Amino acid sequence: MKPTGPISHNKFYFRAALLYTVLLVAVSLYPLHIHPAQGSDKLVHFLMYFLLYTVWNLAGYGGWRTVVLLFLLGSALEILQEILPVNRSGDMMDTLANASGLLAAYFAMKLGKP
């Protein structure tokens, strides 16, 4: 991924994107003691990944490669939830919600540029 855009060297956004990514990974793998109602977390997944792409785009790392890499990250987290002993389970619908959030953010950023 190469930085793109006029704010490609903005350290603040890069650090924010890194911090948000680390927090998303931590939250995704943190053991749950309660389980959300079936399907109730899909909007949360959509919004988390919409924001994930947005902060990386603001850091200057937007584009299809970023979408693909972040999708792979989300997919890996769903697999890890299934195999690690963290009282969580992977869900293909979560992966779909993640992908939807990434794509919505990508196209929103594309449409927002002059």
C-alpha positions as CSV (number, residue, x, y, z in Angstrom):
1,M,0.0,0.0,0.0
2,K,1.4,3.4,-1.0
3,P,0.1,6.6,0.6
4,T,-2.2,8.5,-1.7
5,G,-3.8,11.9,-1.5
6,P,-2.8,15.3,-0.1
7,I,-2.5,14.2,3.5
8,S,-0.4,11.1,2.9
9,H,2.3,12.1,5.4
10,N,-0.1,13.1,8.2
11,K,1.3,11.3,11.2
12,F,-1.8,12.0,13.2
13,Y,-4.1,10.0,10.9
14,F,-1.6,7.3,10.5
15,R,-1.3,6.8,14.2
16,A,-5.1,7.0,14.6
17,A,-5.5,4.3,11.9
18,L,-2.9,2.1,13.6
19,L,-4.5,2.5,17.0
20,Y,-8.0,1.9,15.7
21,T,-6.8,-1.3,13.9
22,V,-5.1,-2.6,17.1
23,L,-8.2,-1.8,19.1
24,L,-10.4,-3.5,16.6
25,V,-8.2,-6.7,16.7
26,A,-8.2,-6.6,20.5
27,V,-12.0,-6.2,20.7
28,S,-12.5,-8.9,18.1
29,L,-10.5,-11.4,20.1
30,Y,-11.4,-10.4,23.6
31,P,-13.3,-13.2,25.4
32,L,-17.0,-12.7,25.6
33,H,-19.0,-13.6,28.6
34,I,-22.3,-12.9,27.0
35,H,-23.5,-13.5,23.4
36,P,-25.3,-10.9,21.4
37,A,-28.7,-11.8,20.0
38,Q,-28.4,-13.5,16.7
39,G,-28.0,-10.9,13.9
40,S,-27.9,-7.9,16.3
41,D,-24.2,-7.2,15.8
42,K,-24.2,-6.9,12.0
43,L,-24.7,-3.1,12.0
44,V,-21.8,-2.8,14.5
45,H,-19.6,-4.8,12.2
46,F,-20.6,-2.6,9.2
47,L,-19.9,0.6,11.2
48,M,-16.6,-0.7,12.6
49,Y,-15.2,-1.6,9.2
50,F,-16.6,1.5,7.6
51,L,-14.6,3.5,10.1
52,L,-11.6,1.3,9.7
53,Y,-11.4,2.0,6.0
54,T,-12.1,5.7,6.6
55,V,-9.2,6.2,9.0
56,W,-6.8,4.4,6.7
57,N,-8.0,6.5,3.8
58,L,-7.5,9.7,5.9
59,A,-4.0,8.4,6.6
60,G,-3.4,8.3,2.9
61,Y,-3.8,4.6,2.4
62,G,-7.0,4.4,0.4
63,G,-7.8,2.3,-2.6
64,W,-8.7,-1.3,-3.6
65,R,-5.5,-2.8,-2.1
66,T,-6.5,-1.4,1.3
67,V,-10.1,-2.7,0.9
68,V,-8.7,-6.2,0.1
69,L,-6.1,-6.1,3.0
70,L,-8.7,-5.0,5.5
71,F,-11.1,-7.6,4.3
72,L,-8.4,-10.3,4.8
73,L,-7.8,-8.9,8.3
74,G,-11.5,-9.2,9.1
75,S,-11.7,-12.7,7.6
76,A,-8.7,-13.8,9.6
77,L,-10.3,-12.4,12.8
78,E,-13.5,-14.4,12.2
79,I,-11.4,-17.6,11.7
80,L,-9.4,-16.9,14.8
81,Q,-12.7,-16.4,16.8
82,E,-13.7,-19.8,15.7
83,I,-10.5,-21.6,16.6
84,L,-9.1,-19.8,19.6
85,P,-10.5,-20.5,23.1
86,V,-12.0,-17.0,23.5
87,N,-15.7,-18.0,23.9
88,R,-16.5,-16.6,20.5
89,S,-17.5,-18.0,17.2
90,G,-16.7,-17.0,13.6
91,D,-19.7,-16.0,11.5
92,M,-19.8,-15.6,7.7
93,M,-22.5,-13.0,8.0
94,D,-20.1,-10.9,10.2
95,T,-17.6,-11.2,7.3
96,L,-20.3,-10.0,4.9
97,A,-21.1,-7.1,7.2
98,N,-17.4,-6.2,7.4
99,A,-17.1,-6.3,3.6
100,S,-20.2,-4.2,3.2
101,G,-18.8,-1.6,5.5
102,L,-15.4,-1.5,3.7
103,L,-17.1,-1.2,0.3
104,A,-19.5,1.4,1.5
105,A,-16.7,3.5,2.9
106,Y,-14.6,3.0,-0.3
107,F,-17.4,4.2,-2.5
108,A,-18.3,7.0,-0.2
109,M,-14.7,8.3,-0.3
110,K,-14.7,7.9,-4.1
111,L,-17.9,9.9,-4.5
112,G,-16.7,12.5,-2.0
113,K,-13.7,13.4,-4.1
114,P,-14.0,16.2,-6.7
